[in-house]
Amino acid sequence: MNIVLLGAPGAGKGTQAARLIEEYHVPHISTGDIFRAALSEGTPLGLEAKKYMDAGELVPDQLVIDLMDERLSQADTAPGFILDGFPRTAAQAVALDEALGASDRVIDVALSIDVDPEVIVKRLSSRRTCASCGRITSADEGTSCKECGGALEQRADDNESTIRNRLSVYEEQTAPLINYYQGKGLLVEIDGDRPVETVWADVKAACER
Ligand code: AP5
């Protein structure tokens, strides 16, 4: 199962990806997570990406495309994958199709999770991520992860002005991909402004169609 998760920042892509991993046992490939891991290791990739991420802008296409070409050539992606945060521009979507075509693979489904921008600003302002197990939660949980006791951290780009810029970058550069995948007959639109389990039921049904 080769899945693309589309949706604005904070729509719930990472939250639903965690359930998809348990269901399909295929790798979750999040370009944002790759950049954040590279930054915490202090690599040149991470330091370059930070310049864009801190401002809520997109990392340049060629850097992202080269990174993903390499990642998708790895053996663990052969049984399938969940792409979260990629592709994000028309150039990335075309490059993805070319990379998959070269190995006789295709995208099976593109899920677009839709949430009102003002709901997203509230969600992201209170999002916390466990530094130990990576679980995504909200500030309502306090400062320690209820699953593993790790420290709950706030992402550097989850402040209101950067969130609003990420939302406008999404509208300009990524939302057009909804039409791209609709044209290919691969798009399923999902209302993401419902409880996580209700959204998950629709995500699962879309992957099984
Ligand atoms: P990235 O890390 O991809 O971030 P994003 O797209 O902004 O998405 P988020 O991770 O913020 O949100 P999400 O949809 O995963 O929501 P989540 O499940 O966490 O990208 C970061 C940056 O990296 C970009 O700005 C860019 O600079 C760069 N980048 C990455 N990929 C790139 C690319 N391909 N090209 C160029 N640059 C790239 O949920 C959010 C919150 O809501 C959580 O608190 C969660 O608990 C809560 N929540 C989730 N679902 C629900 C629900 N149903 N009801 C209530 N609350 C919910």
Residues whose N, C-alpha, C, O or C-beta is under 5 A from the ligand:
A	BS01	AP5	A8 P9 G10 A11 G12 K13 G14 T15 T31 G32 D33 Y52 M53 G56 E57 L58 V59 V64 D84 G85 F86 P87 R88 R123 R127 R128 I136 T137 S138 G192 R194 P195 V196 V199
